[in-house]
Structure formats: structure tokens, C-alpha cells
């Protein structure tokens, strides 16, 4: 192992933090996970540093010997300053927390900060998209719903880092109340949390997997819930696809655990609307819908890819200078 050419990618979730070490060939050479201390900015930085230390120990280097560390974190990220705010699941409010500089000071290594879904979108481009894809949207359907946009191979964050935050677009004004206060947000009618509420699975099985199994077995209630959720997600996929005409839309998050039945249902749902056949043909939307690879830690891998990119840019600059 060539020490000095390893980067770390860390995905900070509301309950768990996952970290991977990636070598110069983009191979994962270390993988650790631990619980997140989600009691505000300082606690998050401290538990992230512990995970980084565990990862460094696993691959036999000091934390400061990573070339650069990529940090994927939920909330509104300012990638230039390395700050995050509005990460409710981490106890971070509207006041920006300088997670990047703080972790960098603790570990003695440069830190790149990226929104977690944006990081996962980079990993989806590398792992789930057909070869040659440059423009991609990653739709994360987990507890909440958000999308990450990659254009020409780079994350498109938007003016305020909010590009792709479609979870709180109202899709059913008579729908259930959302945690944001509105009624019928996409997140309130089609997220993992909604599926769990409408189809509580027994025995620790994932609600979405149980829902799709029951629907496949002919349970009428399950079919109704499944079709409603898929209908909403299909409209979201169409909205994203028609807005940016990307090559590829990758669906990931907890819902992707359903696997092929989910992919087939989504592809069928984006085919069947009453559009003119010519329009359907031009867009060829079903062929553009893909699923994230099952079990891959997309957030951590994407954070490592963002870090690797930063390392390459600094190396280029150093050569030019
Ligand atoms: Zn909402």
C-alpha cells in the first residue's frame, strides 16, 4: 500500500457514520462504521474524528497521513467554507458549523465537505451509470427524499447548495401533513418513513421490502400503497428527467433494497402516462432509470471520490505553480 495516496470518505448519518479508505486506483482498502453522536456540531465532529481514527488504524496509517478526507453530511453545505447548517438529524440548526475546518484541525489533514446526497450522486455516477455517462441525477429515497445533480461529471450545488432538494415540493395538496408544516410534500407521500407508517413490517424486516412482497403476493392493500408510492416517485423521476434531460436517473436509499421489483415498477410507471408515443420514444425514459447497487456505501464512496478529485486538482496546481 502506498502511504500518502490514500483518501478517506466519511458518510455521516443521523445514527451511523461509515468511512472508507480509497487507494489511487479507486479501490476500497478499508471500511469501518460506528454510531454518530448527533448532539450538535461539536459532538458530530468528535464522533467523525473517532471514525477517521479507526479507519486510519485499520489501514495502518495515522489519520493525518490520508492525502485528503471527504466528508458527506446531511444538511445545507457550503463546500467552499466546509460548513453545514440545517442538519436536523445531527442537532445542527440554522447556525453554520465549520465541520470541515474543525475536523481538519483535529486530524491534521485537508477536509472536503459535500452534502451527503450529492456525494452519493458522485458514487452513483461511478458505480451505477452506464459507461460514458456525464449527466446524472441521483434520487435518494430514505427516511426523507432528496436528489443530487451531477452535470458534466461535477456536482451541481446551485446558488445556496439546495439544488435537488425536491423532498418538500407539494405533490398532493390534500395529502398528509409533512414535518415541514406543508401538506402532501413528496417526502410525506413517498419516503421510507411514509412507507413504514403505512405498511409497518414485522420482525425487523424493511417495510418497503415487505410491502413489495405482499403486493407481489396479491394483497390488495399492499398493491394500493405500492402503486401510490411508485406513482409519486415516477412523477418525481419525470420532473427531474424532463427538467435537465440527463442521461441517467439512479434511485438509491433504503427503498433501493427492494431491488429489481422496484426498478420494474418505476420503469413501468414512467412509461404508462398518456404522452404521445413519439414523445415517450424521444425521451426513452424507462431505459434511463437505474437502481443504486445494493449494499454499496454510496455516501462514503462518493465522499472519497470528492476527496480524490480535490487531491488531483491540488496536485495539478502544484505542478503548474
Ligand atoms: Zn415537507
Boltz pocket constraint, residues with backbone or C-beta under 6 A from the ligand:
constraints:
  - pocket:
      binder: B
      contacts: [[A, 167], [A, 168], [A, 169], [A, 178], [A, 179], [A, 180], [A, 181], [A, 182], [A, 185], [A, 187], [A, 188]]
      max_distance: 6.0
